Amino acid sequence: MSQPLRVLIVEDFPDDVELLLFELQEGGFFPIHYERVDSAEAMRTALEAPQGWDIIICDHCMRNFNSLDALALMKEKGLDIPFIIVSGTISEALAVSAMKAGAQDYVYKGNLTRLIPAVSREVKEAKVRQEHRKTQERLKYLNSYDHLTGLPNRNFFLNSLRECIDNNQKHSGELFAVLFLNVDRFQMIKYSLGQALSEQFLIATAQRLQEWLKSPHLLARMRGDEFIILLLDIKDARQALDLADEIHQAFSKPFNLDGRVVYSTSSIGIVLGNIDYQNPEDFLRAADIAKHHAQKKTTSRSVLYDASMQRRVSERLQLETDLQQAIQNQELYLHYQPIVSLETGEITAFEALLRWHHPTRGLISPAEFIPLAEETGLIIPLGQWALSQACQRLRLWQEEFPHLSALSMSVNLSGVQLSNPDLIKQIDELLESVGLCGDSLKLEITESFLMENMIENPLAANQILKQLKERQIKLCIDDFGTGYSSLSYLHHLPIDILKIDRSFLNSKTEKGKNSEIVKSIVNLAKDLGLALVAEGIETEKQLTMLKQLQCDYGQGYLFAKPLDVHTLYQLFDQQAKSLN
């Protein structure tokens, strides 16, 4: 079967053209398109033909044209087309010059036996070169563009930002800004809709951002659900913030994905170009840090970067390192705050509270290091250590002071710990090793985490709570009143105790709105048959009110602050002596 061939013949004698076509056909080629030219103008026009050419066969010396001029024209056009000289007058020296200029081969008109092998070889090699170029172009594209959205990628963005920084140094006064955008709740969208629709969502997001963003600004996809924007020639920070507000407005409209309607929001970090950075990566990092601050906000989720943010990130990283070392070196310790019966005034339980005295920073608030431990996963070993220490301490007190045999211990259980598949096994082993009954242990779980898990995975959450109840362990909802619990969940959860959040016991509690809230919580607990503990009792008025409402237990500075072990031993000794 003949091989189709598009051949451009540069020749001023028609008879020689007929001879070349005959040779090609005899050699297994079928010239589906050919054209004869013999001047620079004609060749220039032919090279611009839309169909392109598979090979050029050129005489060396014509009346008004030659092969070197033809090669120069082809080079001028930037074309890579096999070029074979067929001539009866070319010398070896001229042939070598022509090949240096770009010709692949030369054949004498008087002996065309080498023509077909030369054409076959060069057409094949041209195809190899073409495939190689396509591969290189594809690699170049993938190195600079995102394959899913077609947007420029991180590499392209960084190169553009580097040029912007260089230009800004040469032409001071031209302000730019980098915006780091995160699509909120994308993981939930992905898990809900699946891979295909979540990718459609990202494509739709990119298209919506492109519609909003006008030249000369640059939009790129960073990774996953993150996009980056380079705003050029802006006036000030206010303009950057206003443009970010426009993005939030664009996200306020729903996305329609094959009939599925999806709503989303965005968090945006902004860094201005007048900050003292030279490296594009530094700008990205700063915008990313500001974006993380934006994610913590509930409204106006755009944050402008300032240098203190970087300092706080560095301090947080150092604190994480210090916390890891503190856990390894057992530098953390427990304090115990009494929980008192409001009816009798007796201590019925203690809440174990983690404390950390940093070697250089001093006492660090649990509100600072507990969230860090939860975020890094350090809460698993830290929480297990605290639970173990609290149980061992309680058992030791029960043995040393018989009048404390009914005493129980409350320990906070973080959401990360509650999700730990080894939690039940670890608690079983702990209680057995220290010889502590399950009914001496109370586990406190925050209301917000409990409600989140009951919504997302109610069967798994309820199963864990039931397993704890089977061991006679009492379960307590901590910070109650702050997490908007559903009453239907409270009816079905195996809960024993509610703890009123301390925020409801402030200076205005006695006569204000909070008084009614506390009253409602007390009534709710009674209706559900739950015990009630009030946190943060600091005044006699608060205590009187809670007694009148028949609240069961309380804790707070009015009774005692969290105490160290030495102070508690003194307290227990005094109690023991008074009993004797």
C-alpha positions in Angstrom: 0.0 0.0 0.0 1.3 3.4 -1.0 2.3 5.9 1.7 0.6 9.3 1.3 3.0 12.1 0.9 2.7 15.9 0.7 5.7 17.1 -1.2 6.9 20.6 -2.1 9.2 20.5 -5.1 11.5 23.5 -5.7 12.4 23.1 -9.4 12.3 25.3 -12.5 12.0 22.4 -15.0 8.6 20.7 -15.2 10.0 17.6 -16.8 12.3 17.1 -13.8 9.2 17.4 -11.5 7.5 14.6 -13.5 10.5 12.4 -13.1 10.6 13.0 -9.4 6.9 12.2 -9.0 7.4 9.0 -11.0 10.3 7.9 -8.8 8.2 8.6 -5.6 5.3 6.6 -6.9 7.5 3.7 -8.0 9.2 3.8 -4.6 5.9 3.3 -2.7 4.8 6.9 -2.1 1.5 8.5 -3.2 1.8 12.3 -3.6 -1.6 13.3 -2.3 -0.6 16.9 -2.7 2.3 18.4 -4.4 3.3 21.8 -5.7 6.2 23.1 -7.8 7.8 26.5 -7.0 10.9 28.1 -8.4 11.1 31.5 -6.7 11.4 32.9 -3.2 7.9 34.5 -3.4 6.3 31.3 -4.5 8.0 29.2 -1.9 7.2 31.7 0.9 3.5 31.4 -0.1 3.7 27.6 -0.3 5.3 27.3 3.1 2.2 29.1 4.5 -0.2 26.6 3.0 -2.6 25.2 5.6 -2.0 21.5 4.8 1.7 21.6 5.5 4.4 19.5 3.9 6.0 16.1 4.6 9.1 16.8 2.6 10.8 19.4 0.4 12.8 18.3 -2.6 14.9 21.1 -4.0 17.1 21.7 -7.0 20.3 23.4 -6.0 20.7 25.9 -8.8 17.8 27.6 -10.6 17.6 30.7 -12.7 16.3 32.9 -9.9 16.6 30.8 -6.9 18.8 28.2 -5.2 18.7 25.6 -2.3 20.6 27.9 0.2 18.0 30.6 -0.3 15.2 28.0 0.1 16.8 26.7 3.3 17.1 30.3 4.6 13.3 30.8 3.9 12.5 27.6 5.8 14.6 28.7 8.7 13.0 32.1 8.7 9.6 30.4 9.1 10.9 28.3 11.9 9.8 25.1 10.2 11.2 21.6 10.6 10.6 19.9 7.3 12.9 17.3 5.8 14.9 19.0 3.0 16.6 16.9 0.3 18.6 18.5 -2.6 18.3 16.8 -6.0 20.7 18.4 -8.4 22.9 17.7 -11.3 25.4 20.5 -10.7 26.1 20.7 -7.0 29.6 20.1 -5.9 30.6 18.2 -2.8 31.7 21.5 -1.1 28.3 23.1 -1.8 26.5 20.0 -0.7 28.3 20.1 2.6 27.5 23.8 3.0 23.8 23.1 2.2 23.7 20.3 4.8 25.3 22.6 7.4 22.5 25.1 6.5 19.8 22.5 7.3 19.5 20.1 4.4 19.2 16.4 5.4 20.7 14.8 2.2 21.5 15.4 -1.4 21.0 13.2 -4.5 22.3 13.5 -8.1 19.7 13.8 -10.8 21.6 11.4 -12.9 21.3 8.7 -10.2 18.1 8.7 -8.2 18.6 5.3 -6.6 19.2 7.0 -3.2 16.1 9.2 -3.4 13.5 6.7 -2.1 15.7 5.5 0.9 16.5 9.1 1.7 12.8 10.2 1.6 11.7 7.2 3.7 14.4 7.8 6.3 13.8 11.6 6.6 10.0 11.3 6.7 10.3 8.7 9.4 12.8 10.8 11.4 10.6 13.9 11.0 7.7 12.0 12.6 10.0 11.0 15.5 11.1 14.6 15.9 7.4 15.8 15.7 6.4 13.3 18.4 9.3 14.4 20.5 8.3 18.1 20.2 4.7 17.2 21.1 6.0 15.4 24.2 8.2 18.3 25.1 5.4 20.8 24.6 3.1 18.6 26.7 5.7 18.5 29.5 6.2 22.2 29.2 2.4 22.7 29.4 2.1 20.4 32.5 5.0 22.2 34.1 3.2 25.5 33.7 -0.5 24.7 33.7 -3.0 22.8 35.8 -4.3 19.8 33.8 -7.8 19.9 35.5 -8.8 23.6 35.2 -6.4 24.7 32.5 -5.3 27.6 34.7 -1.6 28.5 35.2 -0.1 26.4 38.0 2.1 27.2 40.9 5.3 27.2 38.8 3.8 29.6 36.2 2.6 31.9 39.1 5.9 32.0 40.9 7.7 32.9 37.6 5.2 35.7 36.9 5.5 36.9 40.5 9.3 36.9 40.3 9.1 39.1 37.2 6.6 41.4 39.1 9.0 41.7 42.0 11.9 42.6 39.6 9.8 45.2 37.8 8.6 46.6 41.1 12.2 47.1 42.1 13.0 49.0 38.9 9.8 51.0 38.9 8.9 51.8 42.5 5.4 52.9 43.2 3.7 50.2 41.3 1.9 48.2 44.0 0.8 44.6 43.6 -0.9 42.0 45.9 -1.0 38.3 46.2 -4.2 36.6 47.2 -4.3 33.1 48.6 -7.9 31.6 48.3 -9.2 28.5 49.9 -12.5 27.0 49.0 -14.2 26.3 52.3 -15.7 22.8 53.1 -14.3 21.3 49.9 -13.6 18.0 51.5 -17.2 17.7 52.6 -18.3 18.5 49.1 -15.8 15.8 47.7 -17.0 13.2 50.2 -20.6 14.0 49.5 -20.6 14.3 45.7 -17.7 12.0 44.8 -14.5 12.5 42.7 -16.1 13.3 39.4 -18.6 16.0 40.6 -16.0 17.5 43.0 -13.7 18.0 40.0 -16.5 19.6 38.1 -17.0 21.9 41.1 -13.3 22.9 41.0 -13.6 23.6 37.2 -16.7 25.7 37.8 -14.9 27.5 40.6 -12.0 28.3 38.2 -14.4 29.5 35.5 -16.3 31.8 37.9 -13.0 33.3 39.2 -11.8 33.8 35.6 -15.1 35.6 34.8 -14.5 37.9 37.7 -10.8 38.5 37.2 -9.9 40.9 34.4 -6.5 41.5 32.7 -3.8 42.2 33.7 -4.4 40.2 36.9 -3.3 36.6 37.0 -5.3 33.6 38.4 -3.6 30.2 39.1 -4.5 27.0 40.8 -2.2 26.2 43.7 -3.3 22.7 44.6 -6.5 20.9 45.5 -9.0 23.5 46.6 -6.6 26.4 46.7 -6.2 29.2 44.1 -3.7 32.1 44.0 -4.2 35.5 42.4 -1.7 38.2 41.5 -3.3 41.6 41.5 -1.3 44.1 39.4 -1.1 47.9 39.5 -3.4 48.4 42.5 -3.7 51.6 44.5 -3.7 50.4 48.1 -4.7 47.7 50.5 -8.3 48.9 50.5 -8.6 48.0 46.8 -7.2 44.5 47.4 -9.7 44.0 50.2 -12.5 45.3 48.0 -11.6 42.9 45.2 -11.5 40.1 47.8 -15.1 41.1 48.8 -16.1 40.8 45.1 -14.8 37.2 45.2 -16.9 36.4 48.3 -19.9 37.8 46.4 -19.2 35.6 43.4 -19.1 32.6 45.7 -22.5 33.6 47.2 -24.2 32.3 44.1 -24.9 28.5 44.0 -23.0 26.1 41.7 -25.2 23.8 39.5 -23.4 20.5 38.9 -25.4 18.1 36.8 -28.6 19.0 38.6 -26.9 19.1 42.1 -26.9 22.5 43.7 -23.9 23.3 45.8 -23.1 26.3 47.9 -19.6 27.3 49.1 -17.7 30.1 50.6 -14.0 31.1 50.4 -11.3 32.3 52.8 -8.7 34.7 51.4 -5.3 35.8 52.7 -3.8 38.9 51.2 -0.2 40.2 51.2 0.8 43.5 49.6 3.9 43.8 47.4 5.4 46.6 49.5 6.4 44.2 52.2 10.2 43.7 52.4 10.4 40.3 50.5 12.5 39.4 47.5 11.5 35.7 47.1 8.2 34.8 45.5 7.9 31.9 47.9 7.9 34.3 50.8 4.9 36.1 49.4 3.0 32.8 49.0 3.8 31.8 52.5 2.7 35.1 53.9 -0.6 35.0 52.0 -1.1 31.4 53.1 -0.6 32.4 56.8 -3.2 35.2 56.4 -5.5 32.7 54.7 -5.3 30.5 57.8 -6.3 33.5 59.9 -9.2 34.2 57.6 -10.4 30.6 58.0 -10.8 31.2 61.7 -13.2 34.1 61.2 -17.0 33.7 60.9 -17.6 36.8 58.8 -15.5 38.9 56.3 -13.2 36.0 55.7 -10.5 38.1 54.2 -7.4 38.9 56.2 -4.5 41.2 55.3 -1.1 39.9 56.3 1.1 41.6 58.9 4.5 40.7 60.2 3.1 39.6 63.6 1.3 36.7 61.9 4.6 35.2 60.9 6.0 35.7 64.4 3.0 33.9 65.9 3.4 31.0 63.4 7.0 30.6 64.4 6.1 30.8 68.0 3.4 28.2 67.5 5.8 25.9 65.7 8.3 26.3 68.6 5.5 25.6 71.1 4.6 22.4 69.3 8.3 21.3 69.5 8.4 22.2 73.1 5.2 20.4 73.8 6.5 17.2 72.2 9.6 17.5 74.4 7.5 18.2 77.5 5.5 15.1 76.9 8.6 13.0 76.4 10.3 14.5 79.5 7.1 14.3 81.6 7.1 18.1 82.3 3.4 18.3 82.4 1.4 17.8 85.6 -2.1 17.7 86.9 -4.0 20.0 89.3 -7.2 18.9 90.8 -10.3 21.2 91.4 -12.9 20.1 93.9 -16.5 19.5 92.8 -18.8 20.2 95.8 -22.3 19.1 96.7 -24.3 22.3 96.9 -26.6 20.6 99.4 -24.1 19.4 101.9 -21.0 21.4 101.0 -18.9 18.2 100.9 -16.3 17.5 98.2 -17.7 14.6 96.1 -15.3 14.6 93.1 -12.3 16.3 91.6 -11.7 17.5 88.0 -8.2 16.7 86.8 -6.8 19.7 84.9 -3.6 19.6 82.8 -0.9 22.2 83.6 2.4 23.0 81.8 5.1 25.2 83.2 7.3 26.1 80.3 11.0 26.4 81.1 11.2 29.9 79.6 7.6 31.1 79.1 6.3 30.1 82.5 2.8 28.8 83.0 1.1 28.3 79.6 -2.7 28.3 79.5 -4.4 25.0 78.6 -6.5 27.1 76.2 -3.3 27.5 74.2 -1.6 24.1 74.3 -4.7 21.8 74.4 -5.9 22.9 70.9 -2.3 22.6 69.6 -2.2 19.0 71.0 -5.5 18.2 69.4 -4.4 19.6 66.0 -1.1 17.7 66.0 -2.4 14.5 67.4 -0.3 14.8 70.6 -3.5 14.8 72.5 -3.7 11.0 72.2 -0.5 10.3 74.3 -1.1 13.4 76.4 -4.7 12.5 77.2 -3.9 8.9 77.9 -1.2 10.0 80.3 -3.5 12.5 82.1 -6.2 9.8 82.4 -3.7 7.3 83.8 -2.3 9.8 86.3 -5.7 10.9 87.5 -6.9 7.3 87.9 -3.8 6.3 89.8 -4.0 9.3 92.0 -7.7 8.7 92.9 -7.1 5.0 93.7 -4.1 6.1 95.9 -6.4 8.5 97.8 -9.1 6.0 98.3 -6.6 3.6 99.8 -4.8 6.1 102.0 -8.0 7.9 103.2 -10.9 5.6 103.8 -13.4 8.5 104.1 -12.7 9.3 100.5 -13.8 5.9 99.2 -16.8 7.4 97.5 -14.7 10.1 95.8 -14.8 10.2 92.0 -12.5 11.7 89.3 -13.6 13.8 86.3 -11.2 13.8 83.3 -11.7 15.7 80.1 -11.8 13.6 77.0 -11.0 15.4 73.7 -12.8 14.7 70.5 -9.6 13.3 69.0 -9.4 10.8 71.9 -13.0 9.9 71.5 -12.3 9.0 67.9 -9.4 6.8 68.8 -10.3 3.2 68.0 -8.1 2.0 70.9 -9.9 4.1 73.5 -12.1 1.4 75.1 -9.2 -1.1 75.2 -6.9 1.5 76.8 -9.5 2.4 79.5 -10.1 -1.3 80.3 -6.4 -1.9 80.7 -6.0 1.2 82.9 -8.9 0.5 85.2 -7.7 -3.1 85.7 -4.1 -2.1 86.3 -4.9 0.4 89.0 -7.7 -1.5 90.5 -10.3 1.3 90.0 -14.0 0.7 89.5 -15.6 2.3 86.5 -18.2 4.1 88.6 -15.4 6.2 90.2 -14.5 7.7 86.8 -16.3 10.5 85.0 -15.4 11.5 81.4 -16.2 15.0 80.3 -16.9 15.6 76.6 -17.6 19.0 75.1 -21.1 19.6 73.8 -19.9 21.0 70.5 -17.8 17.9 69.6 -20.6 15.6 70.7 -23.2 17.3 68.6 -20.9 17.3 65.5 -20.3 13.6 65.8 -24.0 12.9 66.4 -24.8 14.7 63.2 -21.9 13.2 61.0 -21.8 9.7 62.5 -24.4 9.1 65.1 -24.2 5.3 65.2 -20.4 5.3 65.9 -20.6 8.0 68.5 -23.5 6.4 70.3 -21.8 3.0 70.3 -18.6 4.4 72.0 -20.7 6.1 74.7 -22.7 2.9 75.3 -19.5 0.9 75.7 -18.3 3.4 78.3 -21.6 3.2 80.1 -21.4 -0.6 80.2 -18.3 -0.1 82.3 -20.3 2.0 84.8 -18.3 5.1 83.7 -20.3 8.3 84.1 -20.5 10.6 81.1 -20.7 14.3 81.3 -21.4 17.0 78.7 -19.0 19.8 79.4 -19.6 23.5 78.6 -23.3 22.8 78.2 -25.4 25.6 76.7 -22.7 26.7 74.2 -23.2 24.1 71.5 -26.9 24.2 70.7 -27.6 20.6 71.6 -30.7 19.0 70.1 -33.1 17.8 72.8 -33.8 14.7 70.8 -30.1 13.7 71.1 -30.1 14.4 74.8 -33.0 12.0 75.2 -31.2 9.2 73.5 -27.6 9.7 74.6 -26.3 7.7 77.6 -25.4 10.9 79.5 -25.4 11.2 83.3 -24.3 14.8 83.9 -24.6 18.3 82.4 -22.0 21.0 83.3 -23.3 24.5 82.9 -20.7 26.6 81.1 -19.0 29.3 83.3 -20.0 32.0 80.8 -23.6 31.8 82.2 -22.4 32.6 85.7 -21.1 36.2 85.4 -21.7 39.3 87.3 -25.1 39.8 85.6 -26.4 36.3 86.2 -28.5 37.0 89.3 -30.9 39.4 87.5 -30.1 39.1 83.8 -30.9 37.0 80.8 -28.3 34.4 81.8 -30.3 33.7 85.0 -33.2 32.5 82.9 -30.8 30.3 80.8 -29.4 28.7 83.9 -32.9 28.1 85.2 -33.9 26.5 81.9 -30.8 24.2 82.0 -31.6 23.2 85.6 -35.2 22.3 84.7 -34.0 20.4 81.6 -31.6 18.4 83.6 -34.3 17.5 86.1 -36.7 16.5 83.3 -34.1 14.2 81.8 -33.0 12.8 85.2 -29.5 14.1 84.8 -27.2 15.5 87.5 -26.1 19.1 87.1 -22.7 20.7 87.8 -22.2 24.5 87.7 -18.7 25.7 86.7 -17.1 29.0 87.6 -18.9 29.8 90.9 -17.1 32.8 92.3 -19.6 34.7 94.5 -22.0 33.9 97.3 -24.9 35.4 95.2 -24.2 32.9 92.5 -24.1 30.1 95.0 -27.4 31.2 96.6 -29.1 31.4 93.2 -27.9 27.9 92.3 -29.1 26.4 95.6 -32.5 28.0 95.1 -32.7 26.4 91.7 -31.7 23.1 93.3 -28.5 22.7 91.2 -26.7 19.5 92.4 -23.0 20.3 92.3 -20.7 23.2 91.7 -17.0 24.1 91.3 -15.2 27.3 91.1 -12.9 29.7 93.0 -15.5 30.3 95.7 -14.8 26.7 96.9 -11.2 26.2 95.7 -8.9 26.9 92.8 -7.3 23.9 91.1 -4.9 22.5 93.7 -1.6 20.6 93.5 -1.2 17.2 95.1 0.8 18.5 98.2 -2.0 21.0 99.1 -4.7 18.2 98.7 -2.8 15.9 101.0 -2.8 18.6 103.7 -6.6 19.0 103.1 -7.2 15.3 103.4 -5.1 15.0 106.5 -7.2 17.8 108.2 -10.4 16.0 107.2 -9.2 12.7 108.5 -8.2 14.3 111.9 -11.6 16.0 112.2 -13.3 12.7 111.7 -11.2 11.1 114.4 
